[in-house]
């Protein structure tokens, strides 16, 4: 456990950031899963789901939760999956 004020603050910050990152990653996975199932079932709103997922992926990357190359890869794979299903 931390013994100095600055170390205690860093610990509080890391706990808060971890909770925030956990929320963003969980939501990101949900968006991707919804988009993929929408595309597979040829849902009418598949394009809207893809757009939402892509937007959220970029949002998470801008926050620094995931690397920008990973975000690009995820968007690319989702888009390719959508285009292949057409």
C-alpha positions in Angstrom: 0.0 0.0 0.0 1.1 3.6 -0.7 2.6 5.6 2.2 3.1 9.0 0.6 0.4 11.4 -0.4 1.5 11.5 -4.0 1.6 7.7 -4.2 -1.9 7.5 -2.7 -3.1 9.9 -5.3 -1.5 7.9 -8.1 -3.2 4.8 -6.8 -6.6 6.6 -6.7 -6.0 7.7 -10.3 -5.0 4.3 -11.5 -8.1 2.7 -9.9 -10.4 5.3 -11.6 -8.7 4.9 -15.0 -8.9 1.1 -14.8 -12.7 1.4 -14.1 -13.1 3.8 -17.0 -11.1 1.6 -19.4 -13.1 -1.5 -18.3 -16.3 0.4 -19.2 -15.0 1.5 -22.6 -13.7 -2.0 -23.5 -16.9 -3.7 -22.4 -19.0 -1.2 -24.4 -16.7 -1.5 -27.4 -17.1 -5.3 -27.5 -20.8 -5.0 -27.2 -20.9 -2.5 -30.2 -18.8 -4.9 -32.3 -20.9 -7.9 -31.4 -24.1 -6.1 -32.2 -22.8 -4.9 -35.5 -21.5 -8.4 -36.5 -24.8 -10.1 -35.6 -26.8 -7.4 -37.4 -24.7 -8.0 -40.5 -25.0 -11.8 -40.3 -28.7 -11.7 -39.9 -29.0 -9.2 -42.8 -30.8 -6.8 -40.5 -32.1 -3.5 -42.1 -30.2 -1.5 -39.5 -26.9 -3.2 -40.1 -25.4 -0.2 -41.7 -26.5 2.0 -38.8 -25.0 -0.5 -36.4 -21.7 -0.5 -38.3 -21.6 3.3 -38.3 -22.2 3.4 -34.5 -19.5 0.7 -33.9 -17.0 2.5 -36.1 -17.7 5.8 -34.4 -17.3 4.3 -30.9 -14.1 2.5 -32.0 -12.6 5.8 -33.1 -13.8 7.5 -29.9 -12.1 4.9 -27.7 -8.9 5.2 -29.8 -8.9 9.0 -29.4 -9.2 8.6 -25.6 -6.1 6.3 -25.7 -7.9 3.2 -24.4 -6.8 1.2 -27.4 -4.0 1.9 -29.9 -4.9 3.7 -33.1 -3.6 0.8 -35.2 -5.9 -1.6 -33.4 -8.8 0.8 -33.9 -8.0 0.9 -37.6 -7.8 -2.8 -37.8 -11.1 -3.3 -36.1 -12.8 -0.8 -38.4 -11.3 -2.4 -41.4 -12.3 -5.9 -40.5 -15.9 -4.8 -39.6 -16.2 -2.9 -42.9 -14.8 -5.8 -44.9 -17.3 -8.2 -43.1 -20.1 -5.8 -44.0 -19.1 -5.4 -47.7 -18.7 -9.2 -48.1 -22.3 -9.8 -46.8 -23.8 -7.5 -49.4 
